[in-house]
Amino acid sequence: MSVLADNRKASPFAVAKAVFWSFLGIRRKSALESDVVNLKPVQVIVAGIIGAALFVTTILLVVRYVIKHAAG
């Protein structure tokens, strides 16, 4: 295991922030380079799955709300 992998420490907020901005496709090069040093791939994968699930759930709730109120 490399020394880099042992020293990676990021808060859950930092991981969520990185994944959120990546979802939008807006990333600065400096932020990307910082993420490479600080984030573990497992953190990014888990946060990505959680972010995708929240996104899909939000879309489904909005669609249900609109359909319910448009019909009645």
Secondary structure, DSSP 8 states (H G I E B T S, - for coil): --HHHHS----HHHHHHHHHHHHHT---HHHHHHHHHH--HHHHHHHHHHHHHHHHHHHHHHHHHHHHHHH-
